Amino acid sequence: MKKIAIVGCGAYMDSGYGCSGEWRCLKAAALGEGNIEEPSSVVAFMKCECPGRSLVANTGLAFKMSEIKPDKIYLSTCMVNAKPDCPYVTVEERAAMLENKTGVKVIMGTHDYH
């Protein structure tokens, strides 16, 4: 079974802007739906907290401390499709920063549930 990490938009998750929390991402991981190609084990679920300054460092530290390196990192659908967009950094820039820090492929979006 693949090991994955998911990064959600903290503002969306905490405020309910179209995302009632992580259940949709967890469902997609469990069933292998949406962008998650096969049923997968979620080994980390992190929130990007505005302005996102600590996400990359905290992600690297979490992988190091847990001694579990995921096969892929998914930026949640709420993060990828956020409207208005993040005022601090684009999702493409965030993905590149995470890939550069961890060496793990970052996938845009988790599910296509409405």
C-alpha positions in Angstrom: 0.0 0.0 0.0 1.3 3.4 -0.9 2.1 5.9 1.9 0.9 9.5 1.3 0.9 12.8 3.0 -1.8 15.4 2.5 -1.5 19.2 3.0 -4.7 21.1 3.5 -5.4 24.8 3.5 -5.8 25.7 7.2 -8.0 28.7 6.5 -10.5 26.6 4.4 -10.5 23.7 6.8 -10.9 25.9 9.9 -13.5 28.2 8.4 -15.6 25.7 6.4 -15.2 27.4 3.1 -16.3 24.5 1.0 -14.2 22.1 3.1 -15.7 20.6 6.2 -12.3 19.3 7.2 -10.2 16.4 6.0 -12.9 13.7 5.6 -13.1 14.1 1.8 -9.3 13.7 1.4 -9.3 10.7 3.7 -12.1 9.1 1.8 -10.3 9.6 -1.5 -7.2 8.0 0.0 -9.0 5.1 1.5 -10.9 4.3 -1.7 -8.2 5.4 -4.2 -10.4 7.9 -5.9 -9.8 11.3 -7.5 -6.1 12.0 -8.0 -5.2 9.3 -5.5 -4.7 6.4 -7.9 -5.0 3.5 -5.5 -6.1 3.0 -1.9 -3.3 4.5 0.2 -2.3 4.9 3.8 -2.2 8.5 5.0 0.9 8.8 7.1 0.7 12.6 7.6 -2.0 15.2 7.4 -0.8 18.8 7.8 -2.5 22.2 7.6 -0.8 25.1 5.8 -1.4 28.0 8.3 -1.3 31.6 6.9 1.1 32.9 5.8 2.6 29.4 5.2 6.1 30.2 6.3 6.5 27.1 8.5 4.9 24.5 6.3 8.0 23.3 4.4 10.2 23.1 7.4 7.6 21.4 9.5 6.9 18.9 6.8 10.5 18.0 6.5 10.8 17.7 10.3 7.6 15.6 10.5 9.0 13.1 8.0 12.3 12.9 9.8 10.8 12.5 13.3 8.2 9.9 12.3 10.8 8.0 10.2 8.1 7.5 7.6 8.7 9.1 4.2 5.6 9.1 2.0 5.6 8.0 -1.6 3.8 11.2 -2.6 2.5 14.4 -1.1 -0.9 15.7 -2.1 -2.0 19.3 -1.9 -5.6 19.0 -1.0 -8.3 20.0 -3.4 -9.3 22.9 -1.1 -5.8 24.3 -1.3 -5.4 23.8 -5.1 -8.8 25.3 -5.9 -9.0 28.0 -3.2 -10.9 31.1 -4.3 -9.7 33.6 -3.5 -6.2 32.3 -4.1 -3.6 32.3 -1.4 -2.2 35.8 -1.2 1.2 34.6 -0.1 2.4 32.0 -2.7 0.9 30.1 -5.6 0.2 26.4 -5.2 2.8 25.7 -7.9 5.4 27.5 -5.8 4.3 25.7 -2.7 4.5 22.4 -4.4 8.0 23.2 -5.7 9.2 24.2 -2.3 7.9 21.0 -0.7 9.5 18.8 -3.5 12.8 20.6 -3.1 12.8 20.2 0.7 11.6 16.6 0.9 12.5 15.0 -2.4 8.9 13.7 -2.6 6.7 14.2 -5.7 3.8 16.6 -5.0 0.4 16.1 -6.6 -2.1 18.8 -7.1 -5.5 18.0 -5.6 -6.9 14.9 -3.8 -10.5 14.4 -4.9 -13.3 15.6 -7.2 -16.2 15.3 -4.8 -18.6 18.2 -4.8 
